[in-house]
Amino acid sequence: MNLLKSILSGYARHGLTAAAGYLLAHGLIQQADQQVLISAGLAVAGVAWSTVSKLIQEEELRLARQIAAPQTPEGGEQ
C-alpha cells in the first residue's frame, strides 16, 4: 500500500504541475499563483486519498468481522 501511495502521489504532483504550467503559459494564472494552485491540489488529493483509504479499511474490517462471526441457523435452533 505504501508503494501505491507513493506512486499515486507522484502522479498527482506531476499532473498538478503540468496543469499549473499550462494555465501559466496561457496567461490564466500568474507565476505566484502556480505554487498555491499546486499546494491546494495536493492538499485536496491528500484528503481524498485519506477518505478512500479509510473507507476501504472500514469495508475490510466489516468483511473480516462477518467471516469471524459464528454462523447460526435460521430461527436460532441448533
N, CA, C and O atoms as a Maestro MAE file, in Angstrom:
{
 s_m_m2io_version
 :::
 2.0.0
}

f_m_ct {
 s_m_title
 :::
 protein
 m_atom[312] {
  # First column is atom index #
  i_m_mmod_type
  r_m_x_coord
  r_m_y_coord
  r_m_z_coord
  i_m_residue_number
  s_m_chain_name
  s_m_pdb_residue_name
  s_m_pdb_atom_name
  i_m_atomic_number
  :::
  1 25 0.830 -1.188 0.000 1 A "MET " " N  " 7
  2 3 0.000 0.000 0.000 1 A "MET " " CA " 6
  3 2 0.878 1.257 0.000 1 A "MET " " C  " 6
  4 15 0.519 2.262 -0.614 1 A "MET " " O  " 8
  5 25 2.026 1.205 0.684 2 A "ASN " " N  " 7
  6 3 2.927 2.350 0.708 2 A "ASN " " CA " 6
  7 2 3.468 2.668 -0.674 2 A "ASN " " C  " 6
  8 15 3.579 3.838 -1.042 2 A "ASN " " O  " 8
  9 25 3.811 1.629 -1.454 3 A "LEU " " N  " 7
  10 3 4.329 1.827 -2.799 3 A "LEU " " CA " 6
  11 2 3.253 2.455 -3.679 3 A "LEU " " C  " 6
  12 15 3.535 3.381 -4.439 3 A "LEU " " O  " 8
  13 25 2.028 1.957 -3.579 4 A "LEU " " N  " 7
  14 3 0.924 2.511 -4.364 4 A "LEU " " CA " 6
  15 2 0.690 3.973 -4.001 4 A "LEU " " C  " 6
  16 15 0.486 4.807 -4.884 4 A "LEU " " O  " 8
  17 25 0.718 4.284 -2.719 5 A "LYS " " N  " 7
  18 3 0.531 5.667 -2.267 5 A "LYS " " CA " 6
  19 2 1.634 6.560 -2.819 5 A "LYS " " C  " 6
  20 15 1.365 7.678 -3.259 5 A "LYS " " O  " 8
  21 25 2.851 6.085 -2.800 6 A "SER " " N  " 7
  22 3 3.980 6.852 -3.316 6 A "SER " " CA " 6
  23 2 3.831 7.100 -4.819 6 A "SER " " C  " 6
  24 15 4.074 8.209 -5.295 6 A "SER " " O  " 8
  25 25 3.439 6.083 -5.549 7 A "ILE " " N  " 7
  26 3 3.268 6.213 -6.996 7 A "ILE " " CA " 6
  27 2 2.147 7.193 -7.320 7 A "ILE " " C  " 6
  28 15 2.316 8.079 -8.158 7 A "ILE " " O  " 8
  29 25 1.002 7.037 -6.658 8 A "LEU " " N  " 7
  30 3 -0.130 7.903 -6.931 8 A "LEU " " CA " 6
  31 2 0.140 9.353 -6.528 8 A "LEU " " C  " 6
  32 15 -0.289 10.276 -7.220 8 A "LEU " " O  " 8
  33 25 0.839 9.557 -5.426 9 A "SER " " N  " 7
  34 3 1.156 10.930 -5.034 9 A "SER " " CA " 6
  35 2 2.115 11.570 -6.033 9 A "SER " " C  " 6
  36 15 2.027 12.770 -6.289 9 A "SER " " O  " 8
  37 25 3.017 10.793 -6.593 10 A "GLY " " N  " 7
  38 3 3.908 11.306 -7.640 10 A "GLY " " CA " 6
  39 2 3.135 11.701 -8.884 10 A "GLY " " C  " 6
  40 15 3.390 12.753 -9.469 10 A "GLY " " O  " 8
  41 25 2.188 10.859 -9.293 11 A "TYR " " N  " 7
  42 3 1.344 11.186 -10.450 11 A "TYR " " CA " 6
  43 2 0.535 12.453 -10.185 11 A "TYR " " C  " 6
  44 15 0.427 13.315 -11.057 11 A "TYR " " O  " 8
  45 25 -0.029 12.568 -8.998 12 A "ALA " " N  " 7
  46 3 -0.823 13.747 -8.661 12 A "ALA " " CA " 6
  47 2 0.046 15.002 -8.696 12 A "ALA " " C  " 6
  48 15 -0.371 16.030 -9.229 12 A "ALA " " O  " 8
  49 25 1.233 14.923 -8.140 13 A "ARG " " N  " 7
  50 3 2.138 16.070 -8.105 13 A "ARG " " CA " 6
  51 2 2.524 16.504 -9.518 13 A "ARG " " C  " 6
  52 15 2.494 17.693 -9.837 13 A "ARG " " O  " 8
  53 25 2.884 15.538 -10.361 14 A "HIS " " N  " 7
  54 3 3.277 15.875 -11.736 14 A "HIS " " CA " 6
  55 2 2.086 16.377 -12.553 14 A "HIS " " C  " 6
  56 15 2.224 17.290 -13.367 14 A "HIS " " O  " 8
  57 25 0.926 15.780 -12.331 15 A "GLY " " N  " 7
  58 3 -0.270 16.238 -13.036 15 A "GLY " " CA " 6
  59 2 -0.632 17.664 -12.666 15 A "GLY " " C  " 6
  60 15 -0.972 18.469 -13.533 15 A "GLY " " O  " 8
  61 25 -0.560 17.977 -11.380 16 A "LEU " " N  " 7
  62 3 -0.856 19.343 -10.933 16 A "LEU " " CA " 6
  63 2 0.184 20.331 -11.442 16 A "LEU " " C  " 6
  64 15 -0.156 21.460 -11.799 16 A "LEU " " O  " 8
  65 25 1.441 19.922 -11.480 17 A "THR " " N  " 7
  66 3 2.489 20.797 -12.005 17 A "THR " " CA " 6
  67 2 2.265 21.067 -13.482 17 A "THR " " C  " 6
  68 15 2.413 22.202 -13.935 17 A "THR " " O  " 8
  69 25 1.906 20.029 -14.243 18 A "ALA " " N  " 7
  70 3 1.631 20.201 -15.671 18 A "ALA " " CA " 6
  71 2 0.419 21.104 -15.886 18 A "ALA " " C  " 6
  72 15 0.439 21.978 -16.753 18 A "ALA " " O  " 8
  73 25 -0.633 20.895 -15.098 19 A "ALA " " N  " 7
  74 3 -1.835 21.718 -15.229 19 A "ALA " " CA " 6
  75 2 -1.531 23.172 -14.891 19 A "ALA " " C  " 6
  76 15 -1.984 24.076 -15.593 19 A "ALA " " O  " 8
  77 25 -0.779 23.408 -13.839 20 A "ALA " " N  " 7
  78 3 -0.413 24.776 -13.466 20 A "ALA " " CA " 6
  79 2 0.476 25.398 -14.542 20 A "ALA " " C  " 6
  80 15 0.338 26.584 -14.842 20 A "ALA " " O  " 8
  81 25 1.370 24.630 -15.117 21 A "GLY " " N  " 7
  82 3 2.225 25.128 -16.204 21 A "GLY " " CA " 6
  83 2 1.407 25.518 -17.418 21 A "GLY " " C  " 6
  84 15 1.684 26.530 -18.062 21 A "GLY " " O  " 8
  85 25 0.404 24.719 -17.729 22 A "TYR " " N  " 7
  86 3 -0.490 25.026 -18.852 22 A "TYR " " CA " 6
  87 2 -1.239 26.333 -18.600 22 A "TYR " " C  " 6
  88 15 -1.307 27.197 -19.475 22 A "TYR " " O  " 8
  89 25 -1.803 26.469 -17.394 23 A "LEU " " N  " 7
  90 3 -2.538 27.684 -17.055 23 A "LEU " " CA " 6
  91 2 -1.623 28.903 -17.073 23 A "LEU " " C  " 6
  92 15 -2.031 29.980 -17.508 23 A "LEU " " O  " 8
  93 25 -0.403 28.740 -16.608 24 A "LEU " " N  " 7
  94 3 0.574 29.822 -16.602 24 A "LEU " " CA " 6
  95 2 0.945 30.211 -18.031 24 A "LEU " " C  " 6
  96 15 1.002 31.398 -18.351 24 A "LEU " " O  " 8
  97 25 1.195 29.236 -18.884 25 A "ALA " " N  " 7
  98 3 1.590 29.500 -20.270 25 A "ALA " " CA " 6
  99 2 0.488 30.212 -21.053 25 A "ALA " " C  " 6
  100 15 0.773 30.989 -21.963 25 A "ALA " " O  " 8
  101 25 -0.751 29.949 -20.704 26 A "HIS " " N  " 7
  102 3 -1.864 30.569 -21.416 26 A "HIS " " CA " 6
  103 2 -2.367 31.847 -20.732 26 A "HIS " " C  " 6
  104 15 -3.405 32.388 -21.111 26 A "HIS " " O  " 8
  105 25 -1.640 32.318 -19.741 27 A "GLY " " N  " 7
  106 3 -1.962 33.577 -19.088 27 A "GLY " " CA " 6
  107 2 -3.170 33.539 -18.172 27 A "GLY " " C  " 6
  108 15 -3.716 34.586 -17.825 27 A "GLY " " O  " 8
  109 25 -3.594 32.352 -17.778 28 A "LEU " " N  " 7
  110 3 -4.769 32.233 -16.917 28 A "LEU " " CA " 6
  111 2 -4.434 32.402 -15.439 28 A "LEU " " C  " 6
  112 15 -5.305 32.733 -14.635 28 A "LEU " " O  " 8
  113 25 -3.181 32.175 -15.083 29 A "ILE " " N  " 7
  114 3 -2.715 32.417 -13.719 29 A "ILE " " CA " 6
  115 2 -1.360 33.098 -13.796 29 A "ILE " " C  " 6
  116 15 -0.711 33.091 -14.842 29 A "ILE " " O  " 8
  117 25 -0.935 33.687 -12.683 30 A "GLN " " N  " 7
  118 3 0.387 34.305 -12.617 30 A "GLN " " CA " 6
  119 2 1.362 33.330 -11.955 30 A "GLN " " C  " 6
  120 15 0.965 32.338 -11.343 30 A "GLN " " O  " 8
  121 25 2.639 33.646 -12.097 31 A "GLN " " N  " 7
  122 3 3.685 32.768 -11.552 31 A "GLN " " CA " 6
  123 2 3.493 32.522 -10.058 31 A "GLN " " C  " 6
  124 15 3.675 31.396 -9.596 31 A "GLN " " O  " 8
  125 25 3.134 33.542 -9.302 32 A "ALA " " N  " 7
  126 3 2.962 33.400 -7.850 32 A "ALA " " CA " 6
  127 2 1.799 32.460 -7.523 32 A "ALA " " C  " 6
  128 15 1.813 31.782 -6.496 32 A "ALA " " O  " 8
  129 25 0.800 32.422 -8.398 33 A "ASP " " N  " 7
  130 3 -0.372 31.572 -8.164 33 A "ASP " " CA " 6
  131 2 -0.073 30.092 -8.418 33 A "ASP " " C  " 6
  132 15 -0.772 29.215 -7.912 33 A "ASP " " O  " 8
  133 25 0.957 29.829 -9.195 34 A "GLN " " N  " 7
  134 3 1.275 28.443 -9.562 34 A "GLN " " CA " 6
  135 2 1.559 27.595 -8.325 34 A "GLN " " C  " 6
  136 15 1.030 26.491 -8.200 34 A "GLN " " O  " 8
  137 25 2.375 28.090 -7.425 35 A "GLN " " N  " 7
  138 3 2.729 27.336 -6.212 35 A "GLN " " CA " 6
  139 2 1.500 27.101 -5.338 35 A "GLN " " C  " 6
  140 15 1.331 26.021 -4.772 35 A "GLN " " O  " 8
  141 25 0.643 28.119 -5.232 36 A "VAL " " N  " 7
  142 3 -0.576 28.000 -4.430 36 A "VAL " " CA " 6
  143 2 -1.501 26.945 -5.030 36 A "VAL " " C  " 6
  144 15 -2.075 26.128 -4.311 36 A "VAL " " O  " 8
  145 25 -1.639 26.971 -6.353 37 A "LEU " " N  " 7
  146 3 -2.505 26.010 -7.032 37 A "LEU " " CA " 6
  147 2 -2.019 24.573 -6.828 37 A "LEU " " C  " 6
  148 15 -2.817 23.678 -6.552 37 A "LEU " " O  " 8
  149 25 -0.736 24.362 -6.962 38 A "ILE " " N  " 7
  150 3 -0.161 23.021 -6.772 38 A "ILE " " CA " 6
  151 2 -0.339 22.568 -5.323 38 A "ILE " " C  " 6
  152 15 -0.718 21.424 -5.072 38 A "ILE " " O  " 8
  153 25 -0.069 23.451 -4.382 39 A "SER " " N  " 7
  154 3 -0.220 23.094 -2.963 39 A "SER " " CA " 6
  155 2 -1.661 22.769 -2.611 39 A "SER " " C  " 6
  156 15 -1.930 21.799 -1.903 39 A "SER " " O  " 8
  157 25 -2.588 23.581 -3.106 40 A "ALA " " N  " 7
  158 3 -4.009 23.331 -2.838 40 A "ALA " " CA " 6
  159 2 -4.455 22.014 -3.462 40 A "ALA " " C  " 6
  160 15 -5.199 21.249 -2.847 40 A "ALA " " O  " 8
  161 25 -4.005 21.754 -4.670 41 A "GLY " " N  " 7
  162 3 -4.355 20.495 -5.333 41 A "GLY " " CA " 6
  163 2 -3.831 19.283 -4.585 41 A "GLY " " C  " 6
  164 15 -4.524 18.274 -4.460 41 A "GLY " " O  " 8
  165 25 -2.602 19.386 -4.089 42 A "LEU " " N  " 7
  166 3 -2.034 18.280 -3.318 42 A "LEU " " CA " 6
  167 2 -2.767 18.090 -1.996 42 A "LEU " " C  " 6
  168 15 -2.934 16.963 -1.531 42 A "LEU " " O  " 8
  169 25 -3.200 19.180 -1.396 43 A "ALA " " N  " 7
  170 3 -3.964 19.068 -0.148 43 A "ALA " " CA " 6
  171 2 -5.292 18.359 -0.395 43 A "ALA " " C  " 6
  172 15 -5.684 17.484 0.377 43 A "ALA " " O  " 8
  173 25 -5.981 18.733 -1.463 44 A "VAL " " N  " 7
  174 3 -7.256 18.091 -1.808 44 A "VAL " " CA " 6
  175 2 -7.025 16.613 -2.139 44 A "VAL " " C  " 6
  176 15 -7.798 15.754 -1.715 44 A "VAL " " O  " 8
  177 25 -5.968 16.320 -2.891 45 A "ALA " " N  " 7
  178 3 -5.657 14.932 -3.233 45 A "ALA " " CA " 6
  179 2 -5.351 14.119 -1.972 45 A "ALA " " C  " 6
  180 15 -5.744 12.957 -1.873 45 A "ALA " " O  " 8
  181 25 -4.658 14.720 -1.020 46 A "GLY " " N  " 7
  182 3 -4.348 14.036 0.240 46 A "GLY " " CA " 6
  183 2 -5.595 13.715 1.039 46 A "GLY " " C  " 6
  184 15 -5.710 12.624 1.597 46 A "GLY " " O  " 8
  185 25 -6.529 14.650 1.100 47 A "VAL " " N  " 7
  186 3 -7.790 14.415 1.816 47 A "VAL " " CA " 6
  187 2 -8.594 13.325 1.111 47 A "VAL " " C  " 6
  188 15 -9.162 12.448 1.764 47 A "VAL " " O  " 8
  189 25 -8.643 13.379 -0.209 48 A "ALA " " N  " 7
  190 3 -9.379 12.359 -0.966 48 A "ALA " " CA " 6
  191 2 -8.757 10.977 -0.757 48 A "ALA " " C  " 6
  192 15 -9.475 9.999 -0.547 48 A "ALA " " O  " 8
  193 25 -7.426 10.896 -0.813 49 A "TRP " " N  " 7
  194 3 -6.742 9.620 -0.616 49 A "TRP " " CA " 6
  195 2 -7.019 9.068 0.784 49 A "TRP " " C  " 6
  196 15 -7.272 7.873 0.942 49 A "TRP " " O  " 8
  197 25 -6.971 9.926 1.785 50 A "SER " " N  " 7
  198 3 -7.228 9.505 3.154 50 A "SER " " CA " 6
  199 2 -8.648 8.973 3.308 50 A "SER " " C  " 6
  200 15 -8.868 7.955 3.965 50 A "SER " " O  " 8
  201 25 -9.608 9.661 2.705 51 A "THR " " N  " 7
  202 3 -11.004 9.235 2.778 51 A "THR " " CA " 6
  203 2 -11.199 7.874 2.127 51 A "THR " " C  " 6
  204 15 -11.828 6.987 2.705 51 A "THR " " O  " 8
  205 25 -10.664 7.711 0.938 52 A "VAL " " N  " 7
  206 3 -10.792 6.427 0.231 52 A "VAL " " CA " 6
  207 2 -10.109 5.316 1.028 52 A "VAL " " C  " 6
  208 15 -10.650 4.217 1.152 52 A "VAL " " O  " 8
  209 25 -8.928 5.599 1.563 53 A "SER " " N  " 7
  210 3 -8.196 4.608 2.342 53 A "SER " " CA " 6
  211 2 -8.996 4.165 3.568 53 A "SER " " C  " 6
  212 15 -9.065 2.974 3.872 53 A "SER " " O  " 8
  213 25 -9.600 5.127 4.269 54 A "LYS " " N  " 7
  214 3 -10.403 4.802 5.462 54 A "LYS " " CA " 6
  215 2 -11.635 3.988 5.089 54 A "LYS " " C  " 6
  216 15 -12.000 3.053 5.803 54 A "LYS " " O  " 8
  217 25 -12.279 4.335 3.978 55 A "LEU " " N  " 7
  218 3 -13.459 3.586 3.539 55 A "LEU " " CA " 6
  219 2 -13.101 2.146 3.174 55 A "LEU " " C  " 6
  220 15 -13.846 1.218 3.489 55 A "LEU " " O  " 8
  221 25 -11.973 1.965 2.519 56 A "ILE " " N  " 7
  222 3 -11.518 0.620 2.161 56 A "ILE " " CA " 6
  223 2 -11.206 -0.174 3.424 56 A "ILE " " C  " 6
  224 15 -11.596 -1.335 3.542 56 A "ILE " " O  " 8
  225 25 -10.505 0.450 4.366 57 A "GLN " " N  " 7
  226 3 -10.157 -0.220 5.622 57 A "GLN " " CA " 6
  227 2 -11.425 -0.606 6.393 57 A "GLN " " C  " 6
  228 15 -11.509 -1.705 6.941 57 A "GLN " " O  " 8
  229 25 -12.403 0.296 6.434 58 A "GLU " " N  " 7
  230 3 -13.656 0.012 7.133 58 A "GLU " " CA " 6
  231 2 -14.387 -1.174 6.497 58 A "GLU " " C  " 6
  232 15 -14.927 -2.025 7.205 58 A "GLU " " O  " 8
  233 25 -14.405 -1.230 5.178 59 A "GLU " " N  " 7
  234 3 -15.064 -2.340 4.476 59 A "GLU " " CA " 6
  235 2 -14.325 -3.656 4.743 59 A "GLU " " C  " 6
  236 15 -14.963 -4.692 4.928 59 A "GLU " " O  " 8
  237 25 -12.998 -3.623 4.763 60 A "GLU " " N  " 7
  238 3 -12.226 -4.827 5.053 60 A "GLU " " CA " 6
  239 2 -12.507 -5.326 6.465 60 A "GLU " " C  " 6
  240 15 -12.643 -6.529 6.683 60 A "GLU " " O  " 8
  241 25 -12.593 -4.402 7.430 61 A "LEU " " N  " 7
  242 3 -12.909 -4.791 8.809 61 A "LEU " " CA " 6
  243 2 -14.312 -5.380 8.914 61 A "LEU " " C  " 6
  244 15 -14.523 -6.361 9.628 61 A "LEU " " O  " 8
  245 25 -15.266 -4.789 8.207 62 A "ARG " " N  " 7
  246 3 -16.637 -5.304 8.218 62 A "ARG " " CA " 6
  247 2 -16.676 -6.728 7.667 62 A "ARG " " C  " 6
  248 15 -17.338 -7.597 8.234 62 A "ARG " " O  " 8
  249 25 -15.977 -6.961 6.578 63 A "LEU " " N  " 7
  250 3 -15.943 -8.303 5.987 63 A "LEU " " CA " 6
  251 2 -15.245 -9.294 6.914 63 A "LEU " " C  " 6
  252 15 -15.680 -10.439 7.035 63 A "LEU " " O  " 8
  253 25 -14.165 -8.865 7.569 64 A "ALA " " N  " 7
  254 3 -13.445 -9.747 8.489 64 A "ALA " " CA " 6
  255 2 -14.325 -10.133 9.672 64 A "ALA " " C  " 6
  256 15 -14.320 -11.283 10.109 64 A "ALA " " O  " 8
  257 25 -15.087 -9.157 10.192 65 A "ARG " " N  " 7
  258 3 -15.993 -9.463 11.308 65 A "ARG " " CA " 6
  259 2 -17.097 -10.413 10.866 65 A "ARG " " C  " 6
  260 15 -17.504 -11.302 11.615 65 A "ARG " " O  " 8
  261 25 -17.572 -10.220 9.658 66 A "GLN " " N  " 7
  262 3 -18.637 -11.078 9.134 66 A "GLN " " CA " 6
  263 2 -18.142 -12.517 8.982 66 A "GLN " " C  " 6
  264 15 -18.878 -13.462 9.268 66 A "GLN " " O  " 8
  265 25 -16.915 -12.679 8.538 67 A "ILE " " N  " 7
  266 3 -16.345 -14.014 8.374 67 A "ILE " " CA " 6
  267 2 -16.082 -14.648 9.735 67 A "ILE " " C  " 6
  268 15 -16.300 -15.847 9.911 67 A "ILE " " O  " 8
  269 25 -15.613 -13.853 10.705 68 A "ALA " " N  " 7
  270 3 -15.260 -14.375 12.022 68 A "ALA " " CA " 6
  271 2 -16.481 -14.673 12.889 68 A "ALA " " C  " 6
  272 15 -16.391 -15.477 13.817 68 A "ALA " " O  " 8
  273 25 -17.619 -14.042 12.604 69 A "ALA " " N  " 7
  274 3 -18.818 -14.255 13.421 69 A "ALA " " CA " 6
  275 2 -19.330 -15.680 13.214 69 A "ALA " " C  " 6
  276 15 -19.377 -16.170 12.086 69 A "ALA " " O  " 8
  277 25 -19.713 -16.341 14.307 70 A "PRO " " N  " 7
  278 3 -20.250 -17.698 14.153 70 A "PRO " " CA " 6
  279 2 -21.573 -17.676 13.397 70 A "PRO " " C  " 6
  280 15 -22.429 -16.823 13.635 70 A "PRO " " O  " 8
  281 25 -21.720 -18.601 12.509 71 A "GLN " " N  " 7
  282 3 -22.943 -18.714 11.711 71 A "GLN " " CA " 6
  283 2 -23.954 -19.567 12.467 71 A "GLN " " C  " 6
  284 15 -23.665 -20.711 12.818 71 A "GLN " " O  " 8
  285 25 -25.136 -19.016 12.718 72 A "THR " " N  " 7
  286 3 -26.195 -19.794 13.369 72 A "THR " " CA " 6
  287 2 -27.315 -20.013 12.371 72 A "THR " " C  " 6
  288 15 -27.574 -19.164 11.519 72 A "THR " " O  " 8
  289 25 -27.990 -21.172 12.481 73 A "PRO " " N  " 7
  290 3 -29.081 -21.448 11.549 73 A "PRO " " CA " 6
  291 2 -30.256 -20.487 11.790 73 A "PRO " " C  " 6
  292 15 -30.361 -19.875 12.852 73 A "PRO " " O  " 8
  293 25 -31.123 -20.369 10.799 74 A "GLU " " N  " 7
  294 3 -32.310 -19.542 10.907 74 A "GLU " " CA " 6
  295 2 -33.151 -19.979 12.092 74 A "GLU " " C  " 6
  296 15 -33.284 -21.177 12.342 74 A "GLU " " O  " 8
  297 25 -33.721 -19.032 12.826 75 A "GLY " " N  " 7
  298 3 -34.582 -19.360 13.954 75 A "GLY " " CA " 6
  299 2 -33.826 -19.591 15.248 75 A "GLY " " C  " 6
  300 15 -34.461 -19.769 16.288 75 A "GLY " " O  " 8
  301 25 -32.510 -19.597 15.234 76 A "GLY " " N  " 7
  302 3 -31.728 -19.737 16.442 76 A "GLY " " CA " 6
  303 2 -31.615 -21.161 16.963 76 A "GLY " " C  " 6
  304 15 -31.011 -21.358 18.017 76 A "GLY " " O  " 8
  305 25 -32.163 -22.168 16.285 77 A "GLU " " N  " 7
  306 3 -32.084 -23.561 16.755 77 A "GLU " " CA " 6
  307 2 -30.783 -24.178 16.247 77 A "GLU " " C  " 6
  308 15 -30.262 -23.811 15.194 77 A "GLU " " O  " 8
  309 25 -30.280 -25.128 17.036 78 A "GLN " " N  " 7
  310 3 -29.043 -25.801 16.642 78 A "GLN " " CA " 6
  311 2 -29.274 -27.276 16.496 78 A "GLN " " C  " 6
  312 15 -28.346 -28.017 16.169 78 A "GLN " " O  " 8
  :::
 }
 m_bond[311] {
  # First column is bond index #
  i_m_from
  i_m_to
  i_m_order
  :::
  1 1 2 1
  2 2 3 1
  3 3 4 2
  4 3 5 1
  5 5 6 1
  6 6 7 1
  7 7 8 2
  8 7 9 1
  9 9 10 1
  10 10 11 1
  11 11 12 2
  12 11 13 1
  13 13 14 1
  14 14 15 1
  15 15 16 2
  16 15 17 1
  17 17 18 1
  18 18 19 1
  19 19 20 2
  20 19 21 1
  21 21 22 1
  22 22 23 1
  23 23 24 2
  24 23 25 1
  25 25 26 1
  26 26 27 1
  27 27 28 2
  28 27 29 1
  29 29 30 1
  30 30 31 1
  31 31 32 2
  32 31 33 1
  33 33 34 1
  34 34 35 1
  35 35 36 2
  36 35 37 1
  37 37 38 1
  38 38 39 1
  39 39 40 2
  40 39 41 1
  41 41 42 1
  42 42 43 1
  43 43 44 2
  44 43 45 1
  45 45 46 1
  46 46 47 1
  47 47 48 2
  48 47 49 1
  49 49 50 1
  50 50 51 1
  51 51 52 2
  52 51 53 1
  53 53 54 1
  54 54 55 1
  55 55 56 2
  56 55 57 1
  57 57 58 1
  58 58 59 1
  59 59 60 2
  60 59 61 1
  61 61 62 1
  62 62 63 1
  63 63 64 2
  64 63 65 1
  65 65 66 1
  66 66 67 1
  67 67 68 2
  68 67 69 1
  69 69 70 1
  70 70 71 1
  71 71 72 2
  72 71 73 1
  73 73 74 1
  74 74 75 1
  75 75 76 2
  76 75 77 1
  77 77 78 1
  78 78 79 1
  79 79 80 2
  80 79 81 1
  81 81 82 1
  82 82 83 1
  83 83 84 2
  84 83 85 1
  85 85 86 1
  86 86 87 1
  87 87 88 2
  88 87 89 1
  89 89 90 1
  90 90 91 1
  91 91 92 2
  92 91 93 1
  93 93 94 1
  94 94 95 1
  95 95 96 2
  96 95 97 1
  97 97 98 1
  98 98 99 1
  99 99 100 2
  100 99 101 1
  101 101 102 1
  102 102 103 1
  103 103 104 2
  104 103 105 1
  105 105 106 1
  106 106 107 1
  107 107 108 2
  108 107 109 1
  109 109 110 1
  110 110 111 1
  111 111 112 2
  112 111 113 1
  113 113 114 1
  114 114 115 1
  115 115 116 2
  116 115 117 1
  117 117 118 1
  118 118 119 1
  119 119 120 2
  120 119 121 1
  121 121 122 1
  122 122 123 1
  123 123 124 2
  124 123 125 1
  125 125 126 1
  126 126 127 1
  127 127 128 2
  128 127 129 1
  129 129 130 1
  130 130 131 1
  131 131 132 2
  132 131 133 1
  133 133 134 1
  134 134 135 1
  135 135 136 2
  136 135 137 1
  137 137 138 1
  138 138 139 1
  139 139 140 2
  140 139 141 1
  141 141 142 1
  142 142 143 1
  143 143 144 2
  144 143 145 1
  145 145 146 1
  146 146 147 1
  147 147 148 2
  148 147 149 1
  149 149 150 1
  150 150 151 1
  151 151 152 2
  152 151 153 1
  153 153 154 1
  154 154 155 1
  155 155 156 2
  156 155 157 1
  157 157 158 1
  158 158 159 1
  159 159 160 2
  160 159 161 1
  161 161 162 1
  162 162 163 1
  163 163 164 2
  164 163 165 1
  165 165 166 1
  166 166 167 1
  167 167 168 2
  168 167 169 1
  169 169 170 1
  170 170 171 1
  171 171 172 2
  172 171 173 1
  173 173 174 1
  174 174 175 1
  175 175 176 2
  176 175 177 1
  177 177 178 1
  178 178 179 1
  179 179 180 2
  180 179 181 1
  181 181 182 1
  182 182 183 1
  183 183 184 2
  184 183 185 1
  185 185 186 1
  186 186 187 1
  187 187 188 2
  188 187 189 1
  189 189 190 1
  190 190 191 1
  191 191 192 2
  192 191 193 1
  193 193 194 1
  194 194 195 1
  195 195 196 2
  196 195 197 1
  197 197 198 1
  198 198 199 1
  199 199 200 2
  200 199 201 1
  201 201 202 1
  202 202 203 1
  203 203 204 2
  204 203 205 1
  205 205 206 1
  206 206 207 1
  207 207 208 2
  208 207 209 1
  209 209 210 1
  210 210 211 1
  211 211 212 2
  212 211 213 1
  213 213 214 1
  214 214 215 1
  215 215 216 2
  216 215 217 1
  217 217 218 1
  218 218 219 1
  219 219 220 2
  220 219 221 1
  221 221 222 1
  222 222 223 1
  223 223 224 2
  224 223 225 1
  225 225 226 1
  226 226 227 1
  227 227 228 2
  228 227 229 1
  229 229 230 1
  230 230 231 1
  231 231 232 2
  232 231 233 1
  233 233 234 1
  234 234 235 1
  235 235 236 2
  236 235 237 1
  237 237 238 1
  238 238 239 1
  239 239 240 2
  240 239 241 1
  241 241 242 1
  242 242 243 1
  243 243 244 2
  244 243 245 1
  245 245 246 1
  246 246 247 1
  247 247 248 2
  248 247 249 1
  249 249 250 1
  250 250 251 1
  251 251 252 2
  252 251 253 1
  253 253 254 1
  254 254 255 1
  255 255 256 2
  256 255 257 1
  257 257 258 1
  258 258 259 1
  259 259 260 2
  260 259 261 1
  261 261 262 1
  262 262 263 1
  263 263 264 2
  264 263 265 1
  265 265 266 1
  266 266 267 1
  267 267 268 2
  268 267 269 1
  269 269 270 1
  270 270 271 1
  271 271 272 2
  272 271 273 1
  273 273 274 1
  274 274 275 1
  275 275 276 2
  276 275 277 1
  277 277 278 1
  278 278 279 1
  279 279 280 2
  280 279 281 1
  281 281 282 1
  282 282 283 1
  283 283 284 2
  284 283 285 1
  285 285 286 1
  286 286 287 1
  287 287 288 2
  288 287 289 1
  289 289 290 1
  290 290 291 1
  291 291 292 2
  292 291 293 1
  293 293 294 1
  294 294 295 1
  295 295 296 2
  296 295 297 1
  297 297 298 1
  298 298 299 1
  299 299 300 2
  300 299 301 1
  301 301 302 1
  302 302 303 1
  303 303 304 2
  304 303 305 1
  305 305 306 1
  306 306 307 1
  307 307 308 2
  308 307 309 1
  309 309 310 1
  310 310 311 1
  311 311 312 2
  :::
 }
}
